[in-house]
Amino acid sequence: MHVPTTQQTRLLVAAVCILVMVLVRQFGKQTVTGEPVAPAPGEAFRQRIVAVGDLHGDIHNAKKVFRMAGLIDKRDAWAAGSDIFVQTGDIVDRGGYAIDIYKMMQRLRGEAAAEGGKVVSVMGNHEFMNALSDWRYVTPLDIKQFGGSQQRREAMSIDGWLGQEWLANYSVTARVPMSPFPDAPTLSFTHGSLRPSFSNLTPYPDAINKLGHVLLTRAMTPPLAPPYPPNPYQGLPEGTTKDEQELYGGGGPLWARGLAEGPEDTVCKWAKEIKEKIGVRRIIGGHTPNFEHIVSRCDGQVIIIDTGISSAYGGVLSALEIIYTLTPVPDEDDDNNGHREDPLAPDQQAQSPMEVEPLLRQGGKYIEREEVYAIYEKHRQLLAREVQQIIL
């Protein structure tokens, strides 16, 4: 039996890689089936980021989505290694099991950190509503799961376990870098829409998150407002500033829907302005559901990931996946005598953020590849793909 030589194997792998690149370029936004993309041969660095939108108290569908996206295993334990998982808020209301989702997120945060991964949690308008005792969308089952109305309200105070979790590990917006290196491209995650005219858009994300933290602390500090209904709505707490009112208002990042619902020309103009102001590559949010699919606007500059996952809505199960890779480009004067490993060699594997430092050379040339997918129960759809050569 003829056994291919190492050189023949490398040539074959190179040819297959070139063919795959041609097919992806040809079919653009085609539907892609199968498991999450495995590391390509020769990648010096690979980071996977998964984002999930509004969950609204449905622990069953939340787990289905997390498994579908490769975040947890059959025992609900973290299974995504060094991946980054972003959840864009509205865990609470409409469904009955918000407490179970919050506790699962709390546990996954620690499990992910132990493996070099990360869980990023964004506050939704419904988190703030509950902190403000606005219980219009709270279900009787949800109250029961907390042990009663009083226990639920106390849990969402500065002394309660959930209130402390919100203050410690949740923010109104998040900037997530796609690599650990200086000047790495970043992604913006917010529950609602950002606006270029928002007073405290910059410095991003610190200005927004400081306002959110202060307002959340005010809302959860005794004396706590009684739940509405059945009691009258108390509104924002005493001492709330004008900037905090803007944050929680209809044009703020918790409630605004402009990037989701505005005309395409306006949205693309806003996206360009926002990206220039805050220095991110894509703007990702939830809040405005499309029950059939994740919405990509302006060639993937804006992505809305709320698909009504909760059975309260009956939308499709979905997650967003971003795969970012850096592949070394051999210098033109390199020879084939082993001075540098062939980037297409079958035994060259992508490295996690914890392992990558020894492999990357300052001033080295790399092919930067970013692929954005919508993940559904039976297929994955390519939403955007960018490839360019960079120097680190």
TORZA-538222 format. One record per residue (C-alpha): x, y, z; residue in one letter. Coordinates in Angstrom, 2 decimals. Layout:
! residues N
{{X Y Z} a};
...
END
This chain:
! residues 392
{{0.00 0.00 0.00} m};
{{1.32 3.42 -0.96} h};
{{1.77 5.72 2.07} v};
{{1.81 9.46 1.23} p};
{{4.95 11.32 2.22} t};
{{4.85 14.23 4.66} t};
{{5.36 16.67 1.76} q};
{{2.47 15.09 -0.19} q};
{{0.22 15.32 2.86} t};
{{1.05 18.99 3.31} r};
{{0.34 19.74 -0.34} l};
{{-2.99 17.91 -0.12} l};
{{-4.04 19.85 3.01} v};
{{-3.03 23.12 1.35} a};
{{-5.14 22.30 -1.71} a};
{{-8.16 21.45 0.45} v};
{{-7.82 24.74 2.39} c};
{{-7.67 26.75 -0.84} i};
{{-10.77 24.95 -2.17} l};
{{-12.71 25.68 1.05} v};
{{-11.78 29.38 0.87} m};
{{-12.99 29.59 -2.72} v};
{{-16.31 27.91 -1.89} l};
{{-16.97 30.15 1.14} v};
{{-16.23 33.28 -0.92} r};
{{-18.55 32.04 -3.70} q};
{{-21.55 31.25 -1.55} f};
{{-21.40 34.22 0.87} g};
{{-24.37 33.99 3.24} k};
{{-25.20 30.40 2.53} q};
{{-26.57 28.09 5.19} t};
{{-23.85 25.94 6.75} v};
{{-24.69 22.71 8.55} t};
{{-22.71 20.72 11.08} g};
{{-20.84 21.27 14.33} e};
{{-18.95 24.46 15.33} p};
{{-15.98 25.11 13.08} v};
{{-12.87 23.20 14.18} a};
{{-9.47 24.93 14.19} p};
{{-7.94 25.05 10.72} a};
{{-4.42 23.70 10.31} p};
{{-1.68 26.20 11.08} g};
{{-3.68 28.71 13.11} e};
{{-1.51 30.39 15.70} a};
{{-4.50 31.80 17.55} f};
{{-8.21 31.09 17.70} r};
{{-10.90 32.73 19.82} q};
{{-14.55 31.73 19.80} r};
{{-17.21 34.09 21.14} i};
{{-20.82 32.99 21.61} v};
{{-23.66 35.42 22.36} a};
{{-27.21 34.55 23.41} v};
{{-30.12 36.98 23.61} g};
{{-33.22 37.31 25.80} d};
{{-34.14 34.18 27.78} l};
{{-37.13 35.40 29.83} h};
{{-37.36 32.77 32.50} g};
{{-37.21 29.66 30.30} d};
{{-34.52 27.42 31.80} i};
{{-35.41 24.53 29.47} h};
{{-34.84 26.47 26.27} n};
{{-31.85 28.26 27.77} a};
{{-30.13 24.91 28.32} k};
{{-31.07 23.74 24.82} k};
{{-29.47 26.83 23.32} v};
{{-26.36 26.54 25.50} f};
{{-25.89 22.90 24.46} r};
{{-26.63 23.71 20.83} m};
{{-23.84 26.29 20.93} a};
{{-21.39 23.94 22.65} g};
{{-21.32 25.93 25.90} l};
{{-22.46 23.16 28.26} i};
{{-22.43 19.37 28.25} d};
{{-25.19 16.90 29.09} k};
{{-24.63 17.53 32.81} r};
{{-24.97 21.31 32.29} d};
{{-21.28 21.85 33.07} a};
{{-19.11 24.33 31.15} w};
{{-17.86 22.60 28.00} a};
{{-16.47 25.50 25.97} a};
{{-12.88 25.69 27.24} g};
{{-11.40 29.13 26.59} s};
{{-14.44 30.45 24.69} d};
{{-16.15 33.71 25.68} i};
{{-19.89 33.57 26.35} f};
{{-21.93 36.79 26.32} v};
{{-25.57 36.94 27.44} q};
{{-27.30 40.20 26.56} t};
{{-29.86 40.47 29.37} g};
{{-33.56 39.91 30.05} d};
{{-33.10 36.64 31.88} i};
{{-36.07 37.55 34.08} v};
{{-39.85 38.01 33.53} d};
{{-42.45 36.33 31.31} r};
{{-41.29 32.82 32.33} g};
{{-41.17 31.03 35.66} g};
{{-37.57 29.94 36.12} y};
{{-35.38 33.05 36.08} a};
{{-33.84 32.06 39.41} i};
{{-32.54 28.82 37.88} d};
{{-30.99 30.65 34.93} i};
{{-29.29 33.21 37.18} y};
{{-27.84 30.46 39.35} k};
{{-26.65 28.54 36.29} m};
{{-24.97 31.68 34.93} m};
{{-23.35 32.21 38.32} q};
{{-21.96 28.68 38.30} r};
{{-20.83 28.76 34.67} l};
{{-18.93 31.99 35.34} r};
{{-16.65 30.18 37.77} g};
{{-16.33 27.03 35.67} e};
{{-15.41 29.03 32.57} a};
{{-12.79 31.07 34.42} a};
{{-11.16 27.86 35.67} a};
{{-10.63 26.77 32.05} e};
{{-9.46 30.12 30.69} g};
{{-12.90 31.03 29.35} g};
{{-15.17 33.87 30.34} k};
{{-18.85 34.61 30.91} v};
{{-19.91 38.20 30.21} v};
{{-23.33 39.28 31.51} s};
{{-25.23 42.33 30.29} v};
{{-28.19 43.86 32.12} m};
{{-31.49 44.11 30.28} g};
{{-34.34 46.54 30.83} n};
{{-36.21 43.77 32.66} h};
{{-33.39 43.36 35.20} e};
{{-33.66 47.08 35.95} f};
{{-37.47 46.92 36.03} m};
{{-37.32 44.28 38.74} n};
{{-34.70 46.21 40.69} a};
{{-37.12 49.16 40.56} l};
{{-40.01 46.94 41.76} s};
{{-41.74 47.07 38.38} d};
{{-43.24 43.58 38.41} w};
{{-45.71 43.91 35.54} r};
{{-44.22 40.92 33.70} y};
{{-43.45 38.71 36.72} v};
{{-45.30 35.37 36.72} t};
{{-46.82 33.70 39.80} p};
{{-44.51 30.72 39.24} l};
{{-41.46 32.97 39.28} d};
{{-42.54 34.45 42.63} i};
{{-43.08 30.93 43.97} k};
{{-39.59 29.82 42.87} q};
{{-38.08 32.64 44.94} f};
{{-40.13 31.56 47.97} g};
{{-42.64 34.40 47.88} g};
{{-42.89 38.09 47.11} s};
{{-40.92 39.26 50.14} q};
{{-38.09 36.80 49.56} q};
{{-37.96 37.74 45.88} r};
{{-37.74 41.45 46.63} r};
{{-35.03 40.87 49.24} e};
{{-33.01 38.76 46.78} a};
{{-33.00 41.76 44.43} m};
{{-31.58 44.17 47.02} s};
{{-28.00 45.25 47.70} i};
{{-27.92 42.69 50.52} d};
{{-29.55 39.90 48.51} g};
{{-27.69 37.24 46.58} w};
{{-29.04 38.29 43.19} l};
{{-28.59 42.00 43.83} g};
{{-24.97 41.39 44.78} q};
{{-24.50 39.23 41.70} e};
{{-25.88 41.98 39.46} w};
{{-23.62 44.61 41.01} l};
{{-20.51 42.41 40.85} a};
{{-20.83 40.65 37.50} n};
{{-23.36 42.45 35.28} y};
{{-23.02 45.69 33.33} s};
{{-25.21 47.77 31.02} v};
{{-22.80 47.34 28.12} t};
{{-19.61 45.40 27.40} a};
{{-16.66 45.72 25.07} r};
{{-15.25 42.27 24.28} v};
{{-11.82 42.00 22.59} p};
{{-11.37 39.22 20.04} m};
{{-7.76 38.62 21.05} s};
{{-5.58 39.44 24.07} p};
{{-3.11 41.51 22.06} f};
{{-2.71 45.31 21.98} p};
{{-5.11 47.09 19.63} d};
{{-7.18 43.91 19.20} a};
{{-10.51 44.41 17.39} p};
{{-13.45 44.55 19.79} t};
{{-17.20 43.91 19.82} l};
{{-19.89 45.94 21.59} s};
{{-22.70 44.15 23.45} f};
{{-25.74 45.98 24.83} t};
{{-29.29 44.85 25.53} h};
{{-30.98 47.65 23.61} g};
{{-29.57 50.03 21.01} s};
{{-26.74 52.51 21.32} l};
{{-27.24 55.96 19.81} r};
{{-24.48 58.23 18.50} p};
{{-26.11 61.19 20.31} s};
{{-26.29 59.47 23.72} f};
{{-24.72 61.91 26.21} s};
{{-22.50 59.37 27.96} n};
{{-21.55 57.16 25.04} l};
{{-17.86 57.84 25.70} t};
{{-15.56 56.98 27.27} p};
{{-16.90 53.58 26.29} y};
{{-17.93 51.41 28.08} p};
{{-16.96 53.01 31.39} d};
{{-19.29 56.02 31.29} a};
{{-22.42 53.97 30.62} i};
{{-21.51 51.26 33.11} n};
{{-20.74 53.72 35.90} k};
{{-24.18 55.31 35.46} l};
{{-25.81 51.89 35.40} g};
{{-24.04 50.75 38.56} h};
{{-25.03 53.88 40.47} v};
{{-28.67 53.71 39.36} l};
{{-28.88 49.99 40.13} l};
{{-27.43 50.59 43.59} t};
{{-29.99 53.35 44.25} r};
{{-32.85 51.10 43.14} a};
{{-31.80 48.22 45.40} m};
{{-30.96 50.25 48.51} t};
{{-33.60 50.24 51.30} p};
{{-36.23 51.42 51.76} p};
{{-37.26 49.25 48.83} l};
{{-40.26 50.23 46.75} a};
{{-43.18 47.79 47.10} p};
{{-43.89 45.70 44.00} p};
{{-45.99 47.23 41.24} y};
{{-48.60 45.84 40.80} p};
{{-50.51 45.70 43.09} p};
{{-48.94 48.80 44.61} n};
{{-48.56 52.12 42.76} p};
{{-45.41 52.49 40.68} y};
{{-42.81 54.53 42.53} q};
{{-40.68 55.42 39.50} g};
{{-36.95 56.06 39.65} l};
{{-35.49 56.37 43.16} p};
{{-34.98 59.66 44.93} e};
{{-31.72 61.35 43.95} g};
{{-31.65 59.97 40.40} t};
{{-29.65 62.33 38.20} t};
{{-30.49 63.61 34.73} k};
{{-27.82 61.34 33.21} d};
{{-29.28 58.32 35.00} e};
{{-32.75 59.25 33.76} q};
{{-31.39 59.34 30.20} e};
{{-29.77 55.94 30.71} l};
{{-33.09 54.37 31.74} y};
{{-35.19 56.41 29.32} g};
{{-36.62 55.32 26.00} g};
{{-33.54 56.50 24.12} g};
{{-31.06 54.83 26.46} g};
{{-29.18 51.56 25.89} p};
{{-31.63 49.54 27.98} l};
{{-34.80 50.45 26.08} w};
{{-33.88 51.95 22.68} a};
{{-34.65 50.01 19.49} r};
{{-33.25 52.36 16.86} g};
{{-30.58 50.03 15.47} l};
{{-33.13 47.21 15.28} a};
{{-36.09 49.07 13.81} e};
{{-34.73 52.12 12.00} g};
{{-34.46 52.48 8.20} p};
{{-31.38 50.78 6.78} e};
{{-29.71 54.02 5.66} d};
{{-30.17 55.59 9.09} t};
{{-29.00 52.49 10.92} v};
{{-25.85 52.20 8.78} c};
{{-25.08 55.89 9.32} k};
{{-25.55 55.51 13.06} w};
{{-23.46 52.34 13.13} a};
{{-20.59 54.09 11.37} k};
{{-20.72 57.01 13.83} e};
{{-20.96 54.76 16.88} i};
{{-18.13 52.50 15.74} k};
{{-15.87 55.50 15.16} e};
{{-16.71 56.97 18.57} k};
{{-16.30 53.84 20.67} i};
{{-13.78 51.91 18.57} g};
{{-15.53 48.59 17.95} v};
{{-15.92 46.39 14.88} r};
{{-19.52 45.25 15.41} r};
{{-22.49 46.35 17.52} i};
{{-24.52 43.47 18.96} i};
{{-27.73 43.66 20.96} g};
{{-31.00 41.97 21.88} g};
{{-34.31 43.43 23.15} h};
{{-36.16 43.56 19.80} t};
{{-37.24 40.03 18.84} p};
{{-37.42 38.56 15.38} n};
{{-39.05 35.19 15.94} f};
{{-37.60 33.61 12.78} e};
{{-33.89 34.47 12.72} h};
{{-31.03 36.60 14.00} i};
{{-31.02 39.95 12.20} v};
{{-27.83 41.17 10.50} s};
{{-27.82 44.77 9.26} r};
{{-25.32 46.89 7.34} c};
{{-23.25 43.87 6.26} d};
{{-22.95 42.59 9.81} g};
{{-21.99 45.88 11.43} q};
{{-25.18 45.63 13.53} v};
{{-26.54 42.28 14.72} i};
{{-29.73 41.82 16.75} i};
{{-29.79 38.43 18.47} i};
{{-33.17 38.32 20.25} d};
{{-35.23 35.61 18.54} t};
{{-37.81 35.03 21.27} g};
{{-36.06 31.98 22.73} i};
{{-38.46 31.75 25.68} s};
{{-41.57 29.62 25.22} s};
{{-43.46 32.75 26.28} a};
{{-42.72 33.97 22.75} y};
{{-42.30 30.73 20.79} g};
{{-39.47 32.00 18.60} g};
{{-36.57 30.00 17.18} v};
{{-33.70 28.84 19.36} l};
{{-30.53 30.65 18.35} s};
{{-27.06 31.80 19.30} a};
{{-24.49 34.03 17.63} l};
{{-20.99 32.68 17.05} e};
{{-17.90 34.71 16.17} i};
{{-14.72 32.82 15.28} i};
{{-11.58 34.94 15.17} y};
{{-8.27 33.49 13.99} t};
{{-4.74 34.70 13.36} l};
{{-2.71 32.54 10.98} t};
{{1.02 33.23 10.56} p};
{{2.25 34.21 7.11} v};
{{5.71 32.76 6.31} p};
{{8.35 35.27 5.26} d};
{{9.16 35.14 1.56} e};
{{12.78 34.22 2.25} d};
{{11.90 31.22 4.41} d};
{{13.10 27.93 2.96} d};
{{11.61 24.47 3.27} n};
{{14.39 23.02 5.39} n};
{{12.62 23.27 8.71} g};
{{13.56 26.83 9.64} h};
{{9.86 27.49 10.21} r};
{{6.95 25.13 10.60} e};
{{4.65 24.98 7.61} d};
{{1.44 26.87 8.55} p};
{{-0.56 24.30 6.60} l};
{{1.01 21.29 8.28} a};
{{-1.64 18.88 9.63} p};
{{-0.08 18.76 13.10} d};
{{-0.26 22.53 13.64} q};
{{-3.24 23.37 15.85} q};
{{-4.87 26.61 16.93} a};
{{-3.83 27.91 20.32} q};
{{-6.02 29.22 23.09} s};
{{-5.49 32.69 24.58} p};
{{-3.55 31.13 27.47} m};
{{-1.08 29.36 25.14} e};
{{-0.57 31.85 22.36} v};
{{2.10 34.23 23.67} e};
{{5.14 32.14 22.68} p};
{{3.82 31.73 19.13} l};
{{3.19 35.32 18.11} l};
{{6.08 37.54 17.02} r};
{{5.93 41.32 17.34} q};
{{6.08 42.66 13.82} g};
{{5.03 39.30 12.36} g};
{{2.53 39.08 9.52} k};
{{-0.74 37.25 10.09} y};
{{-3.92 36.53 8.21} i};
{{-6.75 37.81 10.40} e};
{{-10.00 35.99 9.76} r};
{{-13.33 36.77 11.42} e};
{{-16.40 34.66 10.69} e};
{{-19.82 35.40 12.14} v};
{{-22.47 32.66 12.26} y};
{{-26.07 32.37 13.38} a};
{{-26.52 28.99 15.08} i};
{{-29.93 27.32 14.97} y};
{{-31.14 23.87 16.01} e};
{{-30.53 22.22 12.63} k};
{{-28.17 24.56 10.78} h};
{{-25.67 27.38 10.97} r};
{{-25.77 30.42 8.70} q};
{{-22.76 32.51 7.74} l};
{{-23.66 36.17 8.34} l};
{{-20.33 37.89 7.75} a};
{{-16.74 37.08 6.90} r};
{{-13.70 39.35 6.86} e};
{{-10.15 38.38 5.93} v};
{{-7.13 40.66 5.88} q};
{{-3.39 40.62 6.45} q};
{{-2.18 42.44 9.56} i};
{{1.08 43.04 11.38} i};
{{1.23 42.45 15.13} l};
END
